[in-house]
Amino acid sequence: MISETVQPLTPVMTALNEADGLVLAENIFAPQSIPAYPQSSMDGFAFAFKEGLTAYPIKGEMAAGSNREFILEPGTAVRIFTGAAVPSGADTVLVQEKASLTGDVLQVLDTNLSKGNNVRPIGSEIMEGSLALEAGHQLHAGSIGFIAGMGVPAVSVFPKPQVSVIVTGNELQEPGAALGYGQVYESNSLALGACLSRFGITQYKVSRCVDDPTLLASVLGNALDQADLVLMTGGVSVGDYDFTLQAFRAVGVIPVFHKIKQKPGKPILFGMKGSKAVFGLPGNPASVLTCFYEYVLPAIGMMMQRSASLQQTRIPIAQEYRKPSGLTHFLKASTNGKQVWLQPGQESYKLSSFATANCLVVLPEDMVFVSQGQEVEVHLFP
């Protein structure tokens, strides 16, 4: 249901130094050939190769970056360095380790030398007008360097979403402040921020709201004015102070689904307002992180047109486990790649198990028992 409703963000032109991890929205064609001139691949001497000729008078020097242009006379050579333009009239480069100098005369010691050795032809990497990278390519260090080497300073990409996090609850207090009776320290915004940062989203807004339906609707409306994606925590169940669904309707967010047969995170709420996605996440910290990894992260990937879901595999479990039928269970776990073991403390309010976990074990709703050594579905954290 998320994949059917979440749409890609509108592409934007982005400088290469800010494009790492983003996905190209259009094809990239080479504006010029690379290299744009015959280029030496070695330090040595350039000349026009002639079978049997082993002595060449040296008539100059070509360094990398030199814009000097001249025609090399037949039977003569020029000192040349890696990356320098091979002068007109030369077609071969002799590496310096296989050369000797007698005064200003080059002596060729390479008996296997042939025409064209150690010269990079024009367009040997890519020719002008050729397709360099296709739309849909996720940029990384190599592709960014490739594009920069063609002289392209910016590219059209699907951007990172603007994200707003809304934390609700009368009982919440910021870490570092004095904790009153009945209060708990708020951790969800920091945990979600860390998750977003792992995916390259470091700019996001955090708002805090008490359990008041009118105020919550106002905070949500303001967030939707600025954000592509809103993450709300708390207030999605059916208690007297659970106002998230009411706030959805007040500001025109159309619910897509409410509640999933899973543990933790059963009360999760998801809706859309136009092209903007809103998740109502449960307040319990383990539920928040589970729902982020399983539902929010794929939605972000859809917006950015890149794969973002947790990597899935199957690994033998280290201990037996029983559960009731009717709910899919997402269990905090750790794996070394050969075996996976469940963490103690699976309750939805406990983050201690998440603190040392590196994956989730997923047990389907109809499964009631898993035996030691049985392969189970594992979702690996990024």
PyMOL commands that set and color helices and strands:
alter all, ss='L'
color gray80, all
select helices_A, chain A and resi 2-5+16-18+96-98+141-149+188-198+213-226+244-250+285-304+352-356
alter helices_A, ss='H'
color red, helices_A
select strands_A, chain A and resi 12-15+23-24+28-29+39-40+44-47+55-62+77-80+92-95+99-102+105-108+119-120+131-133+154-158+163-168+172-173+184-185+204-209+229-233+254-258+262-263+269-273+276-281+311-316+321-322+328-335+340-342+359-363+369-370+375-380
alter strands_A, ss='S'
color yellow, strands_A
deselect
rebuild
show_as cartoon
